[in-house]
Amino acid sequence: MRISFIIPFINWTGGIRIVFEYAERLHQRGHEVSIYFPMFPYRFSDRLYTLHGLRRWVGDLVEAWS
């Protein structure tokens, strides 16, 4: 079965962590699982305008792809 999750941002807290846990368990059972998230998190888009915010955003991307 194909299963897709759409999340608003990447962060390892609360409900997002549960989504990743569900995705991992479903994948282990043989399902094809995809997780989609926006390139620029809508809640935190203002942080991209500072150097510190840009570093955090790049760090989030690296963490998501590793």
C-alpha positions as CSV (number, residue, x, y, z in Angstrom):
1,M,0.0,0.0,0.0
2,R,1.2,3.5,-0.7
3,I,1.0,5.9,2.2
4,S,1.8,9.6,2.2
5,F,2.2,11.9,5.2
6,I,2.2,15.7,4.8
7,I,3.8,17.6,7.6
8,P,4.2,21.4,8.0
9,F,7.9,21.4,9.0
10,I,10.8,19.1,10.1
11,N,11.3,19.0,13.8
12,W,11.8,16.0,16.1
13,T,9.2,16.9,18.6
14,G,5.6,15.9,19.4
15,G,3.3,14.9,16.6
16,I,6.0,15.1,13.9
17,R,8.1,12.5,15.8
18,I,5.1,10.2,15.9
19,V,4.6,10.6,12.1
20,F,8.2,9.5,11.5
21,E,7.7,6.6,13.9
22,Y,4.5,5.5,12.1
23,A,6.2,5.8,8.8
24,E,9.1,3.7,9.9
25,R,6.9,0.9,11.3
26,L,4.7,0.9,8.2
27,H,7.8,0.7,6.0
28,Q,9.0,-2.3,8.0
29,R,5.7,-4.0,7.3
30,G,6.3,-3.6,3.5
31,H,4.3,-0.5,2.7
32,E,5.7,2.3,0.5
33,V,5.7,5.4,2.7
34,S,6.4,9.0,1.7
35,I,6.7,12.1,3.9
36,Y,6.3,15.5,2.3
37,F,7.2,18.8,3.8
38,P,7.6,22.3,2.4
39,M,11.1,23.5,1.3
40,F,10.5,26.7,3.3
41,P,8.6,26.0,6.5
42,Y,5.6,28.4,6.5
43,R,5.7,29.0,10.3
44,F,9.4,29.8,10.3
45,S,9.9,31.6,7.0
46,D,10.8,34.8,8.7
47,R,13.8,33.2,10.3
48,L,15.4,32.8,6.8
49,Y,16.2,36.6,6.7
50,T,18.8,36.3,9.5
51,L,22.1,34.6,9.3
52,H,21.3,32.5,12.4
53,G,17.9,31.5,11.0
54,L,19.5,30.6,7.7
55,R,22.0,28.3,9.4
56,R,19.2,26.6,11.4
57,W,17.2,26.1,8.2
58,V,20.2,24.5,6.4
59,G,20.8,22.3,9.5
60,D,17.2,21.2,9.4
61,L,17.5,20.2,5.7
62,V,20.8,18.3,6.3
63,E,19.2,16.5,9.3
64,A,16.1,15.6,7.2
65,W,18.2,14.1,4.4
66,S,20.5,12.1,6.6
